Structure formats: structure tokens, C-alpha cells
Amino acid sequence: MSEPVIEARGIVNRFGAQTVHDGLDMIVQPGEIFGIVGGSGSGKSVLLNTVLGLRRPQAGEVKIYGTDITKLDAPGLRQLKTRYGVTFQAGALFSSLTVLQNVQLPMLEHLQLDARALDELAMLKVRIVGLPPEAAAKYPSQLSGGMIKRAALARALALDPGLLFLDEPTSGLDPISAAAFDELLVGLQRELALTVVMITHDLDSIFRTCNRVGVIIDRRMVAAPLAEIVEHPHPWIQAYFHGDRARRFGVVHGT
């Protein structure tokens, strides 16, 4: 088997007397869409920040492409960040910049390109996420929620990363827009050979996109292929996956 893209071992995260993660392990293999779910307060965002190098855990190691990010200095971490893209729940676009300018930000930081090449490359990213060309000149305040999500995705893909982190990518979207985003994600993952890590509470999105799912319960992670995780006996997993929506997708009963 090829080397994992992400390998987190023995992660411990504490805030004062509160332990959020206690020996959490997470493995993400190349080319999969890995979903992370968990109850409120389970530390999904804390785990994401740890894997991104934004938070140093009290114990454990996180390897991305074989490199332990907990031991990297600032220049080393900056260089590693060019190999992955991130979208945040609210989009995190700069309101004073157009869509095209937002997409160009990582390019300006890491690439040596003239203005014309920057425009052409950024427009390519705008097109591949399904935005119309005229959206490039608009500001975030002029975009719908679904368009903001796509613009953020275009920026995350600016440097052609092989790894993509998505934090609640369909939150706030209506069911039709959420389904369209999921379809886009699956298509991009296949066409660009991406590995995707996605935090989500959207059960429909999980069934549409994820190969494997990691559930944070009791300060650790239980991970398995989707068809297996829904059969896990833990009460929280049973309550989460064995509802009407899960049955609609036919996964719970193995159909």
C-alpha cells in the first residue's frame, strides 16, 4: 500500500483541564474523500487546525506526505502549505477583493508570474469550479452562498495542490446547491487526482461523496469505509447514521 497522505498518531489536545482529544489517530490514503464527523464539542475544528499546523498538540505527531509538521519551523511549514488547499466554513474571502483577486492571492505569494499569466491562471481556476466568467470581476457581497463556496474552492486550488481540506463545504446551502457542490467535488477529485479531507455534518453530502468516514467519539476517532461505519455499535454512530436520510441512500441495510 502507498504511503498515507496524512498520518496522525496519538494526538492529544487540551484546553486547560478539558481534554478534547486523547490519543486520537487518523490515516488518510491517497485519492480518497475522507469525511470527519462528530458531535458538538468533539473537536472537529481543533483537529483540522492541528493537521493544518495552526495548533501544536500537547502530544502526538502529524505527518503530511511523510513530513512531521509538528517539528517543522515556520519556513518549512510555509513550503508544505503549497501542497494543500483549504476552504473554511464561511468562505473566508476578502470582501475588498474581487473573486479573481482572491484566487490570485496564493499565486502572488508563491509563484513568479506576470500580470497576464496570473489573470489567465486564475480564470482557469474560476472556470473549473463552475463559476461563470463574469463572476471573476464580482466582490463576495455580490455572490450567492453557492458561488462563494465555489470561489473559495477556486482559491484553494490556486497552486494545484494534491490535497484539499474542506470545512463544512455545504453548510448554509439549499439542498439543490449542496448536491451540485458535491457533484462538483467528486468530479474534481477524480479529474485532478485529489485527496480530500472534509469536515461536515451534512449526512446527504457524506453519502454522496465520501469513501471513508472518521467519527470523533470519546476523544478518539473510529474510521472505516462508509458501508462499515454505519454498522458500528457505538450509540452516537447509530443515532447519527440510522435515520430516515441514511435509509434513503440504502447504505444502512447494505442495499
N, C-alpha and C positions, 0 to 999 in steps of 0.2 A: 504494500500500500504506500502511496506517496505521502510525503511529509505533510502534516496538518498545516493549514494556513494560519490558524490560531490555536494555541495550546496554553490554556490557563490551568495552573495546578496549585491547589492548596491556598486559594485566595481567602484572606481574612480582611474584612473591612469593619472598623469600629468607629462609632461616634460617641466619645465619652464612655459611659457604661453600656451603651447599646451596641450589640454585635449584629451587624446586618448580614455578613457572610462569614461562615466558619468552616474553612476547608473546602471551598467551592472549586469544582473542576469543570472546565468546558473545552471541548475539542470541536473545531470546525474544519471540515475537509474541503479540499479544492472543488470548486464547481457546484457547491450546494447552496440552497437557500435555507438558512438556519434561523428558525423563529425562536425568540425568547419571550416567554410569558411568565406571569406570576401575579400574586395578589398585591393589593395596595400596600406599600411599605416593605415589599420583598427585596427591594434594592435593584430593580432593573436598570434604572438610570445610573446608579452608583457603579454597577458592573460595567456598563458601557463606558463611563468615564475612566474606569480602571483600565479597561482594554485599550482605550484611546491614549493612555498615558497622561490623562488630565488629573488623575488621582493616583497617588502611590499607596498600595495596600499595606496594611500592617504586617502581613506575611504572604508568602506565595510568589509565584512568578508568572509573567505573561509573555509568551513568545508569539511574535508575528513574523511569518516567513522565517522561522528559526531563530530570530533575534529576540533576546530577553529585553523588553522595553523598560523593565524596572531598573536596569543597570545602564541605560543609555544617558549620556549627557544631552544638553539642550540641542547642540548641532546634530547629533546622531538621531535624536527623536524627530527633529525637523526634516531630515532627509528621509526617514522612514515614512513620514506622513505623506510624502508624494506618491506612495504606493497604495494609498487607500483614500476613498472619498466618504464624506459624511453628510447626511441630511438630518436636521433637527425638527422636532415636532411642529413648531410654528413656522418653519421655513428658514428663519434667521437670515432673510435677505436684507441688504442695506437699503433702507427706504429712500435714501437720497440718490441712489444709483439706478440706472435702467437695468432691465434684465440682462442685456448684453454686457454691461459693465460689471454686474455681479458675477457673471460667468467668467469674465476675464480676470477677476482678482487673483485666483491661484496661478494663472498663466503669467501675470505680471510679476508675481513673487518668484516663480521657479523657472520660467522659460525666457530665453533671449530671442524675442520676435519683434519685427517691426509692426507698425500700427495696422497695416493692411493684413498681414498674416494673422494677427490677433483677432481682427474682425472676422476673417474667414473661418478660423478655427472655432471661435465662439459661436458663430452662426451654425456651424455644423452640429455643435452640441445642442443648440436650441432646436434644430430640426429633428435630431434623433430621439428627443423626448416627446415629440409630437406637438410642439408649440408652433403656431403659425408664424411666418417670418415677421409680421407686423408686431408681434409680441415683444420682439427684441428691443424696441425703442420705448416700451412702456415702463412705468415705475410700478413697484409692488402694489401700491394703493389702487392701481388701475386694473389689477388682475383678480380673477375669481380664485377661490380657495384651491381648486384643482390645478389652475395654472401656476399658482405659487409653488405647489408641491413639485410640479414638473420643472419649473425654473430652478428650484433648489437642487433637483436631481441633475439638471444640466451642469450646474456649478460643481457638484460632487464628481461628475465625470470629466471635468475640465482637463485633468492631467492623464487621462486614460488609465485609471487605476485598475488593478485586478481584483480589488477587494472593496466592498461597499457596505457601509453601516447606515441603517435607516432607523430613525427613532419615531415610532408611531406614524408611519408614512400615510396612512389613510384616515387619521383622526380628523374629525370635522368635515369630512366629505359625505355627500349623499351617496346612497348605495350604488347608483349608476356610475358616478365619478370614481368611487372607490374600486369598483370592478374594472373600470377602464385603466386605472393606475396599476392594479395588479396584473392585468394583461400586458401592459407596457413593461413592467418589471420582469416578468417571465420571459418576454421576448428579448429584452436587452441582456438578461443573464445568459440566455442561450447564444445570442449573436456575438456578444463581446466576451464570452467565456468568463463571466464574473463569478466570484464567490460573494454571497450576500448574507449579512447578519442583520436581522430585523427584529426590533422590539415592537410588539403590537399587542393590543387587547382585542383586535378585530378577528373574531372566530372565522368569519367568512374568508377573510384575507389569508389566514393560516391555511385553510383547506385548499384555497386556490393556488397558493404559491410555494409552500414550504415542503422540503424533502424531509427534514428532521426538525424536531422541536425540543428545546430545553426549557424545563419548568423549574423555576426557583421556588423551592419549598423547604421549610425548616432550615433556612440559611445555607442550603446547598442546592445543587442542580441535578435533576433527573433528566436525561436526554435519551431520545430514541427516535426511530422513524415514526412519522405521524400515525401510521396504522397501528403501531405498537403503543405509543404513548397514551392513546385514548383508552387503552385497556389497563393502564396502571391502576393498582388498587387504592392509591392514596386518596382520601376523601376529597381533597381540594381538586385534584385532577379529575376525579369522577364528576364532581359538581360542575366543573368548568366545561368539560367536553361532552357530557352526556345530556345535552339539552336538545330542544327541537331543531335548532340550526344544525347541530352536529349530525343528527339523524337524517336531515335533509340531504346532506352530502353523501350518506351511505357508508361513511368510514367506520362509525361506531360498531356496526354489525358486520363489517368486513365484506360488504357487497360492492 
